[in-house]
Amino acid sequence: MNLSKEHIRFIFVIILAHTFAYLFAGGLSYQLVTKPLWEGQTPLLSAYLRTPGNSQLWNFAMTWQIPAQLLRSLLLGLVLLPLFDTLKQWNALKRFSFLSALFFVFTHLSAAAPSPANIEGLVYVKPEFVKLGFFLMQIEMILYSLLIGFIAAKWLFRVPSAPKSCRAKSFLPNTAF
């Protein structure tokens, strides 16, 4: 497959959409919902994740967070590339619905790596992690999925602008006041 400017734009939009949605949804849900899972006397997630309580480990996570998301999103964009023509034919609402569901299911709910908030986690993660984290973490993932779906649906493809003669016309009927 030869990569055209449209294909490169497609991948670039996926990179920007994922990285923004990931950071925004993660930051917002952290502040409003999941902070107790990360911080405090006995943060649940510190048993297996790098948390702010261990500054050396946390600094590593913060150093590599954005490069990791850029790599993840590049891979997502490349994997979605075979759907380019199909997605281009769909209207924005259909693209939004499909991409939001796709990202929620594939990057989260049905991911092969166990998490306290996905199906694998229900099977392999200790019950105390799942009990406290499953529903709280859905908020972040739903927000992420809706954001990436919206951004991608809106900006994956360039919409041709109307000719200048059409832009100048008013949509209101000619009426005398």
C-alpha positions as a Markdown table, in Angstrom:
| # | Residue | x | y | z |
|---|---|---|---|---|
| 1 | Met | 0.0 | 0.0 | 0.0 |
| 2 | Asn | 1.4 | 3.4 | -1.0 |
| 3 | Leu | 0.8 | 6.0 | 1.6 |
| 4 | Ser | -0.8 | 9.1 | 0.2 |
| 5 | Lys | -1.2 | 12.5 | 1.9 |
| 6 | Glu | -4.7 | 11.4 | 2.9 |
| 7 | His | -3.3 | 8.2 | 4.6 |
| 8 | Ile | -0.6 | 10.2 | 6.4 |
| 9 | Arg | -3.3 | 12.7 | 7.6 |
| 10 | Phe | -5.4 | 9.7 | 8.8 |
| 11 | Ile | -2.6 | 8.3 | 10.8 |
| 12 | Phe | -1.6 | 11.7 | 12.2 |
| 13 | Val | -5.2 | 12.4 | 13.3 |
| 14 | Ile | -5.4 | 9.0 | 15.1 |
| 15 | Ile | -2.1 | 9.9 | 16.8 |
| 16 | Leu | -3.4 | 13.3 | 18.0 |
| 17 | Ala | -6.9 | 12.0 | 18.8 |
| 18 | His | -5.6 | 9.1 | 20.9 |
| 19 | Thr | -2.9 | 11.1 | 22.7 |
| 20 | Phe | -5.3 | 14.0 | 23.6 |
| 21 | Ala | -8.2 | 11.7 | 24.6 |
| 22 | Tyr | -5.9 | 9.5 | 26.7 |
| 23 | Leu | -4.3 | 12.4 | 28.6 |
| 24 | Phe | -7.6 | 14.3 | 29.0 |
| 25 | Ala | -9.7 | 11.4 | 30.1 |
| 26 | Gly | -7.0 | 10.0 | 32.3 |
| 27 | Gly | -6.3 | 13.4 | 33.9 |
| 28 | Leu | -9.9 | 14.3 | 34.5 |
| 29 | Ser | -10.9 | 10.9 | 35.9 |
| 30 | Tyr | -7.9 | 10.9 | 38.1 |
| 31 | Gln | -8.8 | 14.2 | 39.6 |
| 32 | Leu | -12.5 | 13.4 | 40.0 |
| 33 | Val | -12.9 | 9.7 | 40.4 |
| 34 | Thr | -9.8 | 7.4 | 40.6 |
| 35 | Lys | -7.3 | 9.4 | 42.7 |
| 36 | Pro | -7.9 | 7.3 | 45.8 |
| 37 | Leu | -6.9 | 4.2 | 43.8 |
| 38 | Trp | -3.5 | 5.9 | 43.1 |
| 39 | Glu | -2.7 | 7.9 | 46.2 |
| 40 | Gly | -3.2 | 7.8 | 49.9 |
| 41 | Gln | -2.3 | 5.5 | 52.8 |
| 42 | Thr | -3.0 | 2.3 | 50.9 |
| 43 | Pro | -3.6 | 3.0 | 47.3 |
| 44 | Leu | -5.0 | 0.0 | 45.6 |
| 45 | Leu | -3.0 | 0.3 | 42.4 |
| 46 | Ser | 0.4 | 0.6 | 44.1 |
| 47 | Ala | 0.4 | -3.2 | 44.4 |
| 48 | Tyr | 1.2 | -3.5 | 40.7 |
| 49 | Leu | 1.5 | 0.0 | 39.1 |
| 50 | Arg | 4.0 | 2.8 | 39.3 |
| 51 | Thr | 2.2 | 5.4 | 41.5 |
| 52 | Pro | 3.1 | 8.9 | 42.8 |
| 53 | Gly | 4.0 | 7.3 | 46.2 |
| 54 | Asn | 7.2 | 6.0 | 44.8 |
| 55 | Ser | 8.9 | 9.0 | 43.1 |
| 56 | Gln | 11.6 | 7.1 | 41.3 |
| 57 | Leu | 9.1 | 4.7 | 39.7 |
| 58 | Trp | 6.6 | 7.6 | 39.0 |
| 59 | Asn | 9.2 | 9.7 | 37.3 |
| 60 | Phe | 9.9 | 6.9 | 34.9 |
| 61 | Ala | 6.2 | 6.6 | 34.1 |
| 62 | Met | 5.9 | 10.4 | 33.6 |
| 63 | Thr | 9.0 | 10.5 | 31.4 |
| 64 | Trp | 7.7 | 7.7 | 29.1 |
| 65 | Gln | 4.0 | 8.4 | 29.2 |
| 66 | Ile | 3.7 | 10.6 | 26.1 |
| 67 | Pro | 6.3 | 8.7 | 24.0 |
| 68 | Ala | 4.4 | 5.5 | 24.8 |
| 69 | Gln | 1.1 | 7.0 | 23.8 |
| 70 | Leu | 2.6 | 8.3 | 20.6 |
| 71 | Leu | 3.9 | 4.8 | 19.8 |
| 72 | Arg | 0.5 | 3.2 | 20.7 |
| 73 | Ser | -1.4 | 5.6 | 18.6 |
| 74 | Leu | 0.9 | 5.2 | 15.6 |
| 75 | Leu | 0.2 | 1.4 | 15.8 |
| 76 | Leu | -3.5 | 2.1 | 16.1 |
| 77 | Gly | -3.4 | 4.3 | 13.1 |
| 78 | Leu | -1.5 | 1.8 | 11.0 |
| 79 | Val | -3.9 | -1.1 | 12.0 |
| 80 | Leu | -6.9 | 1.0 | 11.1 |
| 81 | Leu | -5.5 | 2.0 | 7.7 |
| 82 | Pro | -7.2 | -0.9 | 5.9 |
| 83 | Leu | -10.5 | 0.6 | 7.0 |
| 84 | Phe | -9.6 | 3.9 | 5.4 |
| 85 | Asp | -11.9 | 3.7 | 2.3 |
| 86 | Thr | -14.9 | 2.4 | 4.4 |
| 87 | Leu | -14.5 | 5.0 | 7.1 |
| 88 | Lys | -14.3 | 7.7 | 4.4 |
| 89 | Gln | -17.6 | 6.7 | 2.9 |
| 90 | Trp | -19.4 | 6.8 | 6.2 |
| 91 | Asn | -20.9 | 10.0 | 7.6 |
| 92 | Ala | -19.4 | 11.5 | 10.8 |
| 93 | Leu | -22.0 | 10.0 | 13.1 |
| 94 | Lys | -21.5 | 6.5 | 11.8 |
| 95 | Arg | -17.7 | 6.9 | 12.1 |
| 96 | Phe | -18.1 | 8.3 | 15.6 |
| 97 | Ser | -20.3 | 5.4 | 16.7 |
| 98 | Phe | -18.1 | 2.8 | 15.2 |
| 99 | Leu | -14.7 | 4.2 | 16.4 |
| 100 | Ser | -16.0 | 4.9 | 19.9 |
| 101 | Ala | -17.2 | 1.4 | 20.3 |
| 102 | Leu | -14.1 | -0.1 | 18.6 |
| 103 | Phe | -11.7 | 1.8 | 20.9 |
| 104 | Phe | -13.7 | 1.0 | 24.0 |
| 105 | Val | -13.9 | -2.7 | 23.2 |
| 106 | Phe | -10.4 | -3.3 | 21.7 |
| 107 | Thr | -8.3 | -0.9 | 23.8 |
| 108 | His | -10.1 | -1.6 | 27.1 |
| 109 | Leu | -12.9 | -4.0 | 27.8 |
| 110 | Ser | -11.6 | -6.9 | 25.7 |
| 111 | Ala | -7.9 | -6.2 | 25.9 |
| 112 | Ala | -5.8 | -9.3 | 26.4 |
| 113 | Ala | -3.8 | -7.8 | 29.3 |
| 114 | Pro | -5.6 | -8.1 | 32.6 |
| 115 | Ser | -6.8 | -4.9 | 34.3 |
| 116 | Pro | -9.1 | -4.4 | 37.3 |
| 117 | Ala | -11.6 | -2.9 | 34.8 |
| 118 | Asn | -11.7 | -5.4 | 31.9 |
| 119 | Ile | -12.9 | -8.9 | 31.2 |
| 120 | Glu | -9.4 | -10.4 | 31.5 |
| 121 | Gly | -9.2 | -8.7 | 34.9 |
| 122 | Leu | -12.5 | -10.3 | 36.0 |
| 123 | Val | -10.8 | -13.7 | 35.4 |
| 124 | Tyr | -7.2 | -13.1 | 36.5 |
| 125 | Val | -7.0 | -10.1 | 38.8 |
| 126 | Lys | -7.5 | -10.6 | 42.6 |
| 127 | Pro | -11.1 | -9.8 | 43.6 |
| 128 | Glu | -10.1 | -6.9 | 45.9 |
| 129 | Phe | -8.7 | -5.0 | 42.9 |
| 130 | Val | -11.7 | -5.7 | 40.7 |
| 131 | Lys | -14.3 | -4.9 | 43.4 |
| 132 | Leu | -12.9 | -1.4 | 43.9 |
| 133 | Gly | -11.7 | -0.6 | 40.4 |
| 134 | Phe | -14.0 | -2.1 | 37.9 |
| 135 | Phe | -16.8 | 0.5 | 37.8 |
| 136 | Leu | -14.7 | 3.5 | 38.7 |
| 137 | Met | -12.3 | 2.9 | 35.8 |
| 138 | Gln | -15.1 | 2.5 | 33.3 |
| 139 | Ile | -15.7 | 6.3 | 33.5 |
| 140 | Glu | -12.3 | 7.0 | 32.2 |
| 141 | Met | -12.4 | 4.5 | 29.5 |
| 142 | Ile | -15.9 | 5.6 | 28.3 |
| 143 | Leu | -14.7 | 9.2 | 28.2 |
| 144 | Tyr | -11.6 | 8.2 | 26.3 |
| 145 | Ser | -13.6 | 6.2 | 23.8 |
| 146 | Leu | -16.1 | 9.0 | 23.2 |
| 147 | Leu | -13.3 | 11.6 | 22.8 |
| 148 | Ile | -11.2 | 9.6 | 20.4 |
| 149 | Gly | -14.3 | 8.7 | 18.4 |
| 150 | Phe | -15.4 | 12.3 | 18.2 |
| 151 | Ile | -12.0 | 13.7 | 17.2 |
| 152 | Ala | -11.3 | 11.0 | 14.7 |
| 153 | Ala | -14.8 | 11.1 | 13.2 |
| 154 | Lys | -14.6 | 14.9 | 12.7 |
| 155 | Trp | -11.0 | 15.3 | 11.5 |
| 156 | Leu | -9.9 | 12.0 | 9.8 |
| 157 | Phe | -11.0 | 13.2 | 6.4 |
| 158 | Arg | -10.8 | 16.7 | 4.9 |
| 159 | Val | -14.3 | 17.9 | 4.0 |
| 160 | Pro | -14.2 | 19.9 | 0.8 |
| 161 | Ser | -15.2 | 23.5 | 1.4 |
| 162 | Ala | -18.1 | 25.1 | -0.5 |
| 163 | Pro | -17.3 | 27.4 | -3.4 |
| 164 | Lys | -16.9 | 31.0 | -2.4 |
| 165 | Ser | -20.1 | 31.9 | -4.3 |
| 166 | Cys | -22.1 | 29.6 | -2.1 |
| 167 | Arg | -20.5 | 30.7 | 1.2 |
| 168 | Ala | -21.6 | 34.3 | 0.6 |
| 169 | Lys | -25.2 | 33.4 | 0.2 |
| 170 | Ser | -27.5 | 33.6 | 3.2 |
| 171 | Phe | -29.5 | 30.6 | 4.3 |
| 172 | Leu | -32.4 | 32.9 | 5.3 |
| 173 | Pro | -35.1 | 33.6 | 2.7 |
| 174 | Asn | -35.2 | 37.1 | 1.1 |
| 175 | Thr | -37.6 | 39.0 | 3.2 |
| 176 | Ala | -38.2 | 42.7 | 3.6 |
| 177 | Phe | -38.4 | 44.0 | 7.1 |
